[in-house]
Amino acid sequence: MPEQTKYHKIRFWISALLPLVFLAALFYIFLNFGPLGVFKTALPPIEEAFIQRIILEPEQISVNIINDGPEPVTIAQVLINDIYWQFSMTPSQTLAPLKRGVIKLQYPWLEGDPIRITLISRNGVTFEGEVGVAVETPQFNILYSRTFVLLGIYVGVIPVLLGLLWLPFLRKLRAEWYSFLLSFTIGILVFLGIDTLAESFELVKNLPQAFNGIGILVIGFLFSVLTLSAISYKTEHHRARSDHHQALAWGYLIALGIGLHNLGEGLAIGSAYAIGEIALGGSLVIGFMLHNTTEGVAIIAPLTKTFKQFKTYLLHLILMGLIAGVPTIIGTLIGGFAFSFALAVLFLAIGAGAIFNVAFDITKSMAKGSWLSIFTVTNVLGFFAGLLIMYVTGFLVLG
């Protein structure tokens, strides 16, 4: 009997590994004798290089690049604003596929001027990158760290906390306003979710093809949706005990989704500030404060029905405000000192998934098994009010 069991185990592992062995053999034959081997000899090599970041330091420019293609790439010449310029490159001028390199140029750039860099490969293929407004790239120190932290506080933390202060006022509204406020929250969340997805699709264009930006986006979005759905399922019986537990769960989930959105927003703000592509004047900060205050309203809207005393919810409100606002600070620090388009796409996708998940959760609860019942005049007006206020305050950010 033991011998027979051992025999079955061996057969089991052979059946599992045999397809992999044949696949490896097929892959080897295809590369060496199949069409790809013919194409390698018949066609010139395919060269792809992607400029990830341009760093400006006094009298010096550093260009971070990655080989984004299947063939080695050799950088032969570099042009700055259409002028050939001497350069050095580490680890070498030839990059293997998916390897990174750094090009350094001694160049007396002037603050405020545009800089266009063109890399020319050994085979004459060109790769371009541009800095719209030349400013020194921030280096990690106390001054810049404090600047980015304060920026995150002004843009993210303060607006959300200010929005939470409306809880006592909203609680005094008549009971029928509760449905309006929930619909208002859904409108805000849907707007934020679509806006977050749009931002992530824009950033995908700035990723090397080898990174498969759409794949990162899909994985982040579905990971967020499915994870939060699983958590909601596990905690369903706790929330069913009372409206109080359900309202708190919604509040924290909304804060989490908004926090992930604000993390992506902070990444974009910090990176733009670092390369001088955004004017961070007083009007912009005020615009963000007004725009993001509505996020605080979205968090507290589900709490208005079960609200008793402000001090009862004080700790929860502080935690929700920090969950939603503090990621902006983290985002500005990462964006300012070590921005990554891949991370930005991932966090924005996760944020969008979380936002849509909680919006669906609230809508499902309002429907109570009959989806047509949610399309009342009050709910529709609340939903469009949420969309409209996000749209209007968005103009303040742009202005």
C-alpha positions as CSV (number, residue, x, y, z in Angstrom):
1,M,0.0,0.0,0.0
2,P,2.8,2.5,0.8
3,E,4.5,1.7,-2.5
4,Q,1.3,2.3,-4.4
5,T,0.8,5.7,-2.6
6,K,4.3,6.7,-3.5
7,Y,3.7,5.7,-7.1
8,H,0.6,7.8,-7.2
9,K,2.5,10.8,-5.8
10,I,5.2,10.5,-8.5
11,R,2.5,10.3,-11.2
12,F,0.8,13.4,-9.7
13,W,4.0,15.5,-9.8
14,I,5.0,14.2,-13.3
15,S,1.5,15.2,-14.6
16,A,2.0,18.7,-13.0
17,L,5.6,19.3,-14.3
18,L,5.4,17.6,-17.8
19,P,3.5,20.5,-19.5
20,L,6.0,23.0,-18.1
21,V,8.9,20.9,-19.5
22,F,7.3,20.8,-22.9
23,L,6.6,24.5,-22.7
24,A,10.2,25.3,-21.9
25,A,11.4,23.2,-24.8
26,L,8.9,24.9,-27.2
27,F,10.1,28.3,-26.0
28,Y,13.8,27.3,-26.6
29,I,13.0,26.0,-30.1
30,F,11.0,29.1,-31.0
31,L,13.8,31.4,-29.9
32,N,16.6,29.6,-31.7
33,F,15.0,28.0,-34.7
34,G,11.5,29.5,-35.1
35,P,10.3,32.7,-36.7
36,L,11.9,34.9,-34.0
37,G,15.3,33.5,-34.8
38,V,14.7,34.3,-38.5
39,F,13.5,37.8,-37.7
40,K,16.6,38.5,-35.7
41,T,18.8,37.9,-38.7
42,A,16.6,39.5,-41.3
43,L,15.6,42.8,-39.5
44,P,17.5,45.5,-37.6
45,P,17.3,45.3,-33.8
46,I,14.3,47.0,-32.1
47,E,15.5,49.7,-29.7
48,E,13.4,51.3,-27.0
49,A,14.5,53.6,-24.2
50,F,12.3,55.5,-21.8
51,I,13.3,58.6,-20.0
52,Q,11.9,58.2,-16.4
53,R,13.1,61.4,-14.8
54,I,15.2,64.5,-15.4
55,I,17.0,65.9,-12.3
56,L,18.3,69.4,-12.3
57,E,21.2,70.3,-10.0
58,P,23.4,73.4,-10.1
59,E,25.4,73.3,-13.4
60,Q,24.4,69.7,-13.9
61,I,21.6,67.6,-15.4
62,S,20.9,63.9,-14.7
63,V,18.7,61.8,-16.9
64,N,17.3,58.5,-15.5
65,I,16.5,56.1,-18.3
66,I,15.4,52.4,-18.7
67,N,15.7,50.1,-21.6
68,D,12.1,49.4,-22.5
69,G,12.7,47.1,-25.4
70,P,13.8,43.5,-26.2
71,E,17.3,44.5,-27.5
72,P,20.3,46.2,-25.9
73,V,20.4,49.9,-26.4
74,T,23.6,52.0,-26.7
75,I,23.3,55.7,-26.2
76,A,25.7,57.4,-28.6
77,Q,24.9,61.1,-28.5
78,V,22.8,63.5,-26.4
79,L,21.3,66.8,-27.5
80,I,20.1,69.6,-25.1
81,N,17.8,72.1,-26.9
82,D,19.1,70.7,-30.3
83,I,22.8,71.2,-29.3
84,Y,25.1,68.2,-29.0
85,W,26.5,67.9,-25.5
86,Q,29.2,65.8,-23.9
87,F,27.9,63.3,-21.3
88,S,28.9,60.4,-19.1
89,M,26.7,57.4,-18.4
90,T,26.6,54.8,-15.7
91,P,26.8,51.8,-15.4
92,S,27.7,52.0,-19.2
93,Q,26.5,53.5,-22.4
94,T,24.9,50.1,-23.3
95,L,21.8,49.0,-21.4
96,A,20.5,45.4,-21.5
97,P,16.7,44.9,-21.6
98,L,14.9,46.3,-18.5
99,K,18.2,47.7,-17.1
100,R,18.4,51.3,-15.9
101,G,21.1,53.9,-16.5
102,V,21.9,57.5,-15.5
103,I,23.2,60.1,-17.9
104,K,25.1,63.1,-16.5
105,L,25.7,66.3,-18.3
106,Q,27.6,69.4,-17.1
107,Y,25.2,72.1,-18.4
108,P,24.7,75.7,-17.2
109,W,20.9,75.7,-17.3
110,L,19.0,78.9,-16.5
111,E,16.1,78.9,-14.0
112,G,12.7,79.2,-15.8
113,D,13.9,78.2,-19.2
114,P,12.5,75.1,-20.9
115,I,14.9,72.1,-21.4
116,R,14.4,69.5,-24.2
117,I,16.7,66.5,-24.1
118,T,17.1,64.1,-27.0
119,L,19.0,60.8,-26.7
120,I,20.4,59.2,-29.9
121,S,21.1,55.5,-30.0
122,R,24.0,53.9,-32.0
123,N,21.5,53.0,-34.7
124,G,20.1,56.6,-34.9
125,V,16.9,56.0,-32.9
126,T,15.9,59.1,-30.8
127,F,14.3,59.3,-27.4
128,E,13.0,62.6,-26.0
129,G,12.3,64.2,-22.6
130,E,11.4,67.7,-21.6
131,V,11.3,70.0,-18.6
132,G,8.7,72.8,-19.1
133,V,10.2,75.2,-16.5
134,A,13.8,74.6,-15.3
135,V,14.0,74.7,-11.5
136,E,16.4,72.9,-9.2
137,T,15.1,69.4,-8.3
138,P,14.5,69.3,-4.5
139,Q,16.9,67.2,-2.5
140,F,15.9,65.5,0.7
141,N,16.5,68.0,3.5
142,I,14.6,69.7,6.4
143,L,13.5,72.7,4.3
144,Y,12.0,70.8,1.4
145,S,10.6,68.1,3.8
146,R,8.8,70.8,5.8
147,T,7.5,72.4,2.6
148,F,5.9,69.2,1.4
149,V,4.5,68.3,4.8
150,L,2.9,71.7,5.1
151,L,1.6,71.5,1.5
152,G,0.0,68.1,2.3
153,I,-1.6,69.6,5.5
154,Y,-3.0,72.6,3.7
155,V,-4.3,70.6,0.7
156,G,-5.5,67.4,2.4
157,V,-5.7,67.4,6.2
158,I,-7.2,70.8,7.0
159,P,-10.0,70.7,4.3
160,V,-11.2,67.2,5.4
161,L,-11.2,68.2,9.1
162,L,-13.1,71.4,8.3
163,G,-15.7,69.4,6.4
164,L,-16.2,67.2,9.5
165,L,-17.2,70.2,11.5
166,W,-20.5,70.3,9.7
167,L,-21.7,67.2,11.5
168,P,-23.7,69.0,14.2
169,F,-25.4,71.2,11.6
170,L,-26.3,68.4,9.3
171,R,-27.7,66.4,12.2
172,K,-30.3,69.2,12.9
173,L,-31.8,68.8,9.5
174,R,-35.1,67.0,9.3
175,A,-35.1,63.2,9.0
176,E,-36.1,63.1,5.4
177,W,-32.8,64.9,4.6
178,Y,-30.8,61.7,5.5
179,S,-31.6,60.1,2.2
180,F,-30.6,63.3,0.4
181,L,-27.3,63.4,2.2
182,L,-26.5,59.7,1.4
183,S,-27.3,60.4,-2.2
184,F,-25.2,63.5,-2.0
185,T,-22.3,61.4,-0.7
186,I,-22.7,58.9,-3.5
187,G,-22.6,61.7,-6.0
188,I,-19.3,63.0,-4.5
189,L,-17.8,59.5,-4.5
190,V,-18.8,58.7,-8.1
191,F,-17.2,62.0,-9.2
192,L,-14.1,61.3,-7.2
193,G,-13.9,57.7,-8.5
194,I,-14.2,58.7,-12.2
195,D,-11.7,61.5,-11.7
196,T,-9.3,59.1,-10.0
197,L,-9.6,56.6,-12.8
198,A,-9.1,59.4,-15.4
199,E,-5.9,60.5,-13.6
200,S,-4.6,57.0,-13.6
201,F,-5.3,56.5,-17.3
202,E,-3.4,59.7,-18.0
203,L,-0.4,58.5,-15.9
204,V,-0.3,55.1,-17.7
205,K,0.9,57.0,-20.8
206,N,4.0,58.0,-18.9
207,L,5.0,54.4,-18.0
208,P,7.4,52.3,-20.0
209,Q,5.6,49.7,-22.0
210,A,7.5,46.9,-20.2
211,F,5.7,48.0,-17.0
212,N,2.3,47.3,-18.5
213,G,0.5,50.2,-16.9
214,I,-3.0,49.0,-17.8
215,G,-2.1,45.8,-15.9
216,I,-1.1,47.7,-12.8
217,L,-4.3,49.7,-13.0
218,V,-6.6,46.7,-13.4
219,I,-4.8,44.8,-10.6
220,G,-4.9,47.7,-8.2
221,F,-8.6,48.5,-8.9
222,L,-9.8,44.9,-8.6
223,F,-7.6,44.2,-5.6
224,S,-9.2,47.2,-3.8
225,V,-12.8,46.3,-4.8
226,L,-12.5,42.6,-4.0
227,T,-10.6,43.1,-0.7
228,L,-13.1,45.6,0.6
229,S,-16.0,43.5,-0.6
230,A,-14.6,40.5,1.4
231,I,-14.2,42.7,4.5
232,S,-17.7,44.0,4.1
233,Y,-19.0,40.4,3.9
234,K,-17.1,39.4,7.0
235,T,-18.4,42.3,9.0
236,E,-21.9,42.3,7.7
237,H,-23.4,40.7,10.8
238,H,-21.7,43.2,13.1
239,R,-23.1,46.1,11.0
240,A,-26.6,44.6,11.0
241,R,-26.8,44.9,14.8
242,S,-27.5,48.6,14.6
243,D,-27.5,51.6,12.4
244,H,-24.7,52.9,14.6
245,H,-22.2,50.2,13.4
246,Q,-23.3,50.6,9.8
247,A,-22.8,54.3,9.9
248,L,-19.3,54.0,11.4
249,A,-18.3,51.3,8.9
250,W,-19.4,53.6,6.0
251,G,-17.6,56.6,7.5
252,Y,-14.3,54.6,7.8
253,L,-14.6,53.1,4.4
254,I,-15.3,56.5,2.8
255,A,-12.4,58.0,4.7
256,L,-10.1,55.1,3.4
257,G,-11.2,55.5,-0.2
258,I,-10.7,59.3,0.0
259,G,-7.4,58.8,1.7
260,L,-6.1,56.6,-1.1
261,H,-7.4,59.2,-3.6
262,N,-5.6,61.9,-1.8
263,L,-2.4,59.8,-1.7
264,G,-2.5,59.8,-5.5
265,E,-3.3,63.5,-5.5
266,G,-0.3,64.2,-3.2
267,L,2.0,62.2,-5.5
268,A,0.9,64.3,-8.5
269,I,1.2,67.6,-6.5
270,G,4.6,66.8,-5.1
271,S,6.1,65.7,-8.4
272,A,4.8,68.7,-10.2
273,Y,6.1,71.1,-7.6
274,A,9.5,69.4,-7.7
275,I,9.9,70.0,-11.5
276,G,8.3,73.5,-11.5
277,E,5.2,72.5,-13.6
278,I,2.7,74.0,-11.1
279,A,2.2,77.4,-9.6
280,L,1.5,76.9,-5.9
281,G,0.1,80.3,-5.1
282,G,-2.4,81.2,-2.5
283,S,-5.3,80.9,-4.9
284,L,-4.4,77.3,-5.7
285,V,-4.1,76.3,-2.0
286,I,-7.5,77.9,-1.3
287,G,-9.0,76.2,-4.2
288,F,-7.9,72.8,-3.0
289,M,-9.1,73.6,0.5
290,L,-12.6,74.4,-0.7
291,H,-12.6,71.4,-3.2
292,N,-11.5,68.9,-0.6
293,T,-13.8,70.2,2.2
294,T,-16.6,68.4,0.4
295,E,-14.7,65.1,1.1
296,G,-15.2,65.7,4.8
297,V,-19.0,66.2,4.2
298,A,-19.0,62.9,2.3
299,I,-17.5,61.1,5.4
300,I,-20.0,62.5,7.9
301,A,-23.2,62.3,5.9
302,P,-23.9,58.6,6.9
303,L,-23.3,59.6,10.6
304,T,-26.0,62.2,10.8
305,K,-28.8,59.7,11.5
306,T,-27.2,58.1,14.6
307,F,-25.4,61.2,15.8
308,K,-26.0,61.9,19.5
309,Q,-23.3,64.2,20.9
310,F,-20.3,65.7,19.2
311,K,-17.9,64.4,21.9
312,T,-19.3,60.9,21.5
313,Y,-18.0,60.8,17.9
314,L,-14.9,63.0,18.5
315,L,-12.3,60.2,18.5
316,H,-13.9,58.6,15.4
317,L,-14.1,61.9,13.6
318,I,-10.4,62.6,14.3
319,L,-9.4,59.1,13.1
320,M,-11.5,59.4,9.9
321,G,-10.1,62.8,9.2
322,L,-6.5,61.6,9.6
323,I,-7.2,58.5,7.4
324,A,-8.5,60.7,4.7
325,G,-6.1,63.6,5.0
326,V,-2.7,62.3,6.1
327,P,-2.1,60.3,2.9
328,T,-1.8,63.6,1.1
329,I,1.3,64.5,3.1
330,I,2.8,61.0,2.4
331,G,2.0,61.5,-1.3
332,T,3.6,65.0,-1.5
333,L,6.8,63.7,0.1
334,I,7.1,60.7,-2.2
335,G,6.1,62.8,-5.2
336,G,8.6,65.5,-4.4
337,F,11.6,63.3,-3.7
338,A,11.1,59.9,-5.4
339,F,8.1,60.1,-7.8
340,S,7.2,56.9,-9.5
341,F,4.5,56.7,-12.2
342,A,4.0,53.1,-11.5
343,L,3.3,53.8,-7.8
344,A,1.0,56.7,-8.7
345,V,-1.1,54.5,-11.1
346,L,-1.3,51.7,-8.5
347,F,-2.4,54.0,-5.6
348,L,-4.9,55.8,-7.8
349,A,-6.4,52.5,-9.0
350,I,-6.7,51.2,-5.5
351,G,-8.3,54.5,-4.4
352,A,-10.8,54.4,-7.3
353,G,-11.7,50.8,-6.4
354,A,-12.2,51.7,-2.8
355,I,-14.4,54.7,-3.7
356,F,-16.6,52.8,-6.1
357,N,-16.9,49.9,-3.6
358,V,-18.2,52.1,-0.8
359,A,-20.5,54.0,-3.2
360,F,-22.1,50.7,-4.3
361,D,-22.3,49.6,-0.6
362,I,-24.3,52.7,0.4
363,T,-26.5,52.4,-2.7
364,K,-27.3,48.8,-2.0
365,S,-28.2,49.6,1.5
366,M,-30.5,52.4,0.4
367,A,-32.2,50.1,-2.2
368,K,-33.1,47.4,0.5
369,G,-33.6,44.8,-2.2
370,S,-35.5,47.0,-4.6
371,W,-33.2,49.0,-6.8
372,L,-35.9,51.1,-8.4
373,S,-36.9,52.4,-5.0
374,I,-33.7,54.6,-4.9
375,F,-34.7,56.7,-7.9
376,T,-36.8,59.2,-5.9
377,V,-36.7,62.9,-6.6
378,T,-34.9,63.5,-3.4
379,N,-32.2,60.9,-4.1
380,V,-31.7,62.0,-7.7
381,L,-31.4,65.7,-6.6
382,G,-28.9,64.7,-3.9
383,F,-26.8,62.7,-6.3
384,F,-26.6,65.5,-8.8
385,A,-25.9,68.0,-6.1
386,G,-22.8,65.9,-5.1
387,L,-21.6,65.8,-8.7
388,L,-22.2,69.5,-9.2
389,I,-20.4,70.7,-6.0
390,M,-17.4,68.6,-7.0
391,Y,-17.5,70.0,-10.5
392,V,-17.8,73.7,-9.4
393,T,-15.1,73.5,-6.7
394,G,-12.9,71.8,-9.2
395,F,-12.8,75.2,-11.1
396,L,-11.3,76.8,-7.9
397,V,-8.4,74.3,-8.1
398,L,-7.7,75.1,-11.7
399,G,-8.1,78.8,-11.2
